[in-house]
Amino acid sequence: MRGARLGYVDTIRGLAALAVIYFHIADHLVKTGQAWGGVERVLFQALTQSVDLGKVAVVMFFAVSGFVVPYSLDARSRTPVRDFAISRFFRLYPAYWLSIPLGIVAFYIALGRDLSVSTVLANLTMLQQFVGIENIIALYWTLQIELIFYGLCVMLFCAGLLQRTRGLAGAALVMLAAAVLMAFARHHLGKALPVALPLALAIMVWGTLWRQWHVEGQAEARRGALGVLGLIALAIPVISVLAYGRDLGFGETWYRYTATYALALLLFVLMTTRCRIEAPLLAWLGAVSYGLYLFGPIAQEVVIAAARAAGLVVPGHVLIAAAMLVALAIAAPVHRFVERPCVRLGRRLITARGGAGRARHNGIAGLRPISGLCPEAPPKR
């Protein structure tokens, strides 16, 4: 099943990328008091205040990464770790680098904000937040969690645990325990420790178990996948109450945090089992979803600024549709002329260096992982 393209996973990625755009426009309109009355206001408040639609999408992205990324590490290759590193580099970095100058224009030059050269250089590495330097575009924090997951995959692979149910379940439980302990420390110390990081890693590893059961057909993975899912479901309310039982300045509440994660996991389970959705348009959205995610915040700023400059007062869903179209107008050519050629270049390098004969599958059967997602929430959340 490794070589088979999973169309329903494309659907999840495409819809999640659009959901992030929807959330940020809706959240902006609610916070600025510009949401129209009636049904629109109620809907926006429900999707931003009762649950966090952006974070729902992020959690689903993390689960998708667990579902697909580990299968880039092919034990049949002579140099699997090197091949994995090459394929991931050419998948993530070129489009990411292109987003940086656009982010500088949208979030610094247009807003009259200062930006140091050292901040720009640090952002080029995608490691900036590890050394306490701000992200040029706020959602970059999710890509850094993605990089940590790549490192975890390599560690598990080298230890011979990446394809073993017990090894994966053990790794997920270690991450989940770390999240609970950090939430406990956060509650008692009053310090914003990054509980979202180990929780995200636990969900990613669970995604791998879920695939082993539902795609690879490994009967022994059923117990591990269900057991880990059950423990995550039990741990999330505990983590939420401990980490968000009191306000540390993020505006988060324990009940919204709990509802958000529960909804994300429920949707992922349904959309990979009973409610699989496959369609050509949604498959295309999945293909360009990395660009949609990266350039969505820029599209949002463009649309809001254009409406403000024109003095227009329009329904929120019109702004959302416009932002999605602008994001697609950027993401589609970036996918065609940047992402795809760079992925092909990575495959050629792998082949030229004597890598896996199945280098064409190093992108996980054509599936492109995106990390998670709510730009408003830094990793310490």
N, C-alpha and C positions, 0 to 999 in steps of 0.2 A: 504493500500500500504506500510505500514511500514515494513512488513516482507519480501517484495519482493526485491530481489537483482537486482540492476540496472546495468546491464552489460556495458552499454555505459559509465557509470561513471568510471568503471574500466578502460575502454579504455582511457579516458581522463587522468587519473592518471598515467597509464603506459607510454603513449606517452609523457606526460609532464616530467616525470622523465628522460626519454631518451633525451628529448630536452635540459634539463639542462646540461647533459654530453656533448652533441653536442656543445652547446654554449661555454662552457669553453675551450674545446680543440680548437675550431675555433678561439675564442678570443685570446688564447695564441699564436697560429700560426700567426695571423694577427699582433699582437703587437710585436712579435719577428722577423717578416719578413720571417717566414718559410713557409708561405702558398704558395702552388704551383701556377703557373700562370694560365691564362685562366679562364675556367668556375669556378674552385674551388675557386680561389681568389675572383672573383666577388660574388660568393654565400656567402663565409665567410664574406666578407665586408658588404653585404646586411643584413645578419642575426646578425651581431654584431654592425655595425655602423648605418645603416638606421633604424633598429629596434633591440631591445635587446631580442633575442630569449629566453635567460634564464629567463628574467623578465616576458615575455609572459607566460612561464610555471608557474612561481610563482603566477601570478595573477589568472591563471586558477586553481591552487591548492587552493588558498584562496576561490574562488567561489565554488569549490567542498566542502570545509569544511562547508561553509554556507549551501550547498545543503543537507549535510548528518548529520553533528554533532548535531544540535538541537534535532534530533529525538532520541537521546540517553537519553534525559530527559523524562522519562515516568511517567506521572501523576498518573498512576494506581499503581505505586510502593508505598509502605509505606515510603520509604526513597529514593526518586528519586535523590536528590542532592548527597547523599553519594554514591549511586550506580553509578552515573555519574562519580564522582571523582575516584572511584575504577577502573572503566572500562577504563577511559582515562589514568590513571597512568600506568596500565599494558599494555596498547597499545603503549604508547610513550616511557616510560623510559628504559625498558630492552635493546632494540636494540640501543637506544641512548647511554646508558652506555657502550655498547660494542664498539661503534664507537670511544669513547674517547681515549682508549689506542692505537688504530690504527692511530688515528689522531695525537697523540703525536709522534709516530714513523715517520709518513710521513711528518709532517710539522715542527717538532722540532728536533728530534734526527738526522734524515737524512740530515737536512739542517744546523745542528750545532747551532740551536737557543736555548736560555735559556728559561726555563719554571719553574715558581715557584710552590711550593706545594699548596699555597693558590689559584692560578689560577685553578689548577686541581680540588681542592675541590669545588670551586665555580661553575665550569662547571658541576659537578655532580648534582647540584640542577636544572639546566636548567634556572636559574634565574640570571646568571652572568652579563648579560648586563644591568640589572636593577640597578646594583651597580657599573657600570663602569669598569667591568673586561672583558678582551678580550675573544672571543670565540676561543676554540681550533681549531674547524673547522668553517670557516667563515659562512657557511649556517645556523648555529644554530640560527641566529637572527630570522629566519622565524618561528622556533618552539616557540620562546618567544611570537611572535604575536599570534600564535595559542593558547597559554595559556591565553593570554588576552581575546581572543574571547571566550574561555571556561568560563571565569569569567563573560563576558557580557551575555552569554547564561543563566548562573545561575541567574544573576540579573533579566533578563527579565522573566525567568520562575517563580521566586519567586514573581514577580510583576504581574503575570498573563498575560503577554504580548507576550510570546514567540510564541504562536500559533494564535495570533490576527494580522490581516493584518495591522491595524492602528498602533498598538504598534511597529511592526517590521519596518514599513515605517517611523515612527517617529524616531526610533533609528538610522536607516540608514541616515536620513536627519541630525540628530544631529552630527553623525560622519563625514558626508560630509561637513557640515558647519565648523566643527573643522579643517578639512583639508584645507579648503579655508582660514580660519583665520590664521592658522599657516603658510601657504604659503605667505600670505600677510605680516605677521610679519617677516618671513624669508627674504623677498625681501627688506623690509625697514630697518631691523636691521643688515642684512648681517650675520646672525647666522644660522647654519645648523639645523633648527628645524625639528623634525621627521614627516614630512608631510605624509610619506608612511604609518604610523601606523593608523591614523584615516581613511585614504583612503582605506586601506586594510580591516578595520572593516566594512566600509560602503559596500564594495563589498561582504563581507561575509554575512552580513545581507540581502543584495539584493539576494544572492544565496538561502537563505531560502524562501524568497517571490517567487522566480522563481520556486522552488520546489512545494510550495503550489499551484501554478497555474498549472504547467505542470505534476505533479505526483499525488498530492493529489486531484486535480480537483476542487479546491476551486475557484468558479467563482469570488468572491469578491477580490481574490488576483491578478487578472489580471490587474486591474487598478493600484494597488500598485506596482506590479513588473515592469510594463511598465513605470510608472511615475518615480520611483526611478532610473531605468536604463537611462531614458532620462536626468534626472538631473545629474547623474554621467557623462554621455557623454558630457554635457555642462560644467560641472565643471572641467573636466580633462585638457582641454586646458588652462583654467584660472590658475589652480594650477601649470601646467607645466611652463607657462610663468613667473609667480610670483616666483616660487621656483628655476627655472633653467634658468631664463633669463640672469643671470650672473653666472660666474664660481666661485663656492665656493670650488673648489679642488676635485670634484668628477668625473670630465670629462663627466658629463651628459649635454645634451642639451634639450631644451624644446620641440623641434619637434620630437626627438627620443622618449622622454618620452610619448608624446601624441600618437604617432603612435603605440608604444608598448602596452599601455593600451587599445587603441581602437581595435587593432588586437586581444588581449587576450579576451576581452569581446565578440567580434564578433565570434571568434572560439567557445567560451563556449556556446553562444546562439545557434549556428548552431549544435554543437555536442550534445546538449541536446534536440533538436527539429527535424529539417528536416534531419540532417546528423548523426543520431545515428549509431554508429559502435559497433558491438558486434561480438566477435570471441574468441574461446578458448584460443589461444595464447595471445591475448590482455588482456583477463580476468586474465590470469596468471601473465602477466606483472603488471597489476593493483594490484594483491595480493602481489607482492614482491616490489612494488614501493617505499614503505617507506625505505626499505633497499637500493634500487637503489639510492635514493636521498641522504641518509646518507653516503653511501660508495662510491658514484660516484667520489667525489673529491680525495679520496685515490686511486681509480683505475686510475684516470687521472695522478696522480703523479707517480704511478708505471710504467705506460706505457711510459710516456715521459722520465722518468729516464732510463728505459730499452733501449729505442731507442737511447738515447744519449750515454749510456755506450757501446752499440754495434756499434756506429758510423754509424747508419743507417739513411738515408734520404728517407722517405716514404711519399706517398700522405697523406694529412690530413684526408681523410675519412677512410684510413686504420687505422690510430691512433685512430680515433673516434670509429670505429668498435671494435678495440682491447680493448679500455677503457670500452665500453659497455659490452663486454664479461667478462672482469675481474670483473666489478661491479656486473654482474649477478651471477658470480661464488661465490661471497661473499654473495650477497643478498638472493639467493635461500636457502642455508642451514641455514642462520640466520632466515629466515621466517619459515622454517620447524622446527628447533630445539630450537629457542628462542621465536620468536613472537607468534606463534600459541600456544605453551604450556603456555606462560604467559597470553595470552588472556583467555585461558580456566581456568587458575588458578583464574583470576579476576572474571570470571563468577561463579566459585564455591564459592568464598568468598562472593559474592553478595547473592547467594542462601542460603549459610549457615547462613548468618546474617539476613535472612528473607526479602531479597530484592525482587525486581520485579519477578513475575513468568515468565516474558518474558526476563529473564536475558540473554538468548542466543541472544537477539537482541540488547543488550546494545552496541554492536560494530556497530550499525547502519546497520542492515541487512547485516552484513559481510563486509561493506565498511569501509576502513581504511583511515581516513583523514591524509593528509600530508600538511604541510604548504608550504608555498610558497617558494620561492625559489631562487633567484640569489645570490650566495654567495658573489659576488663582491659588493653588495649594502647593506650597513648597514641600520638598521631601520630608522635612521634619514632621509633617503632619501624618 
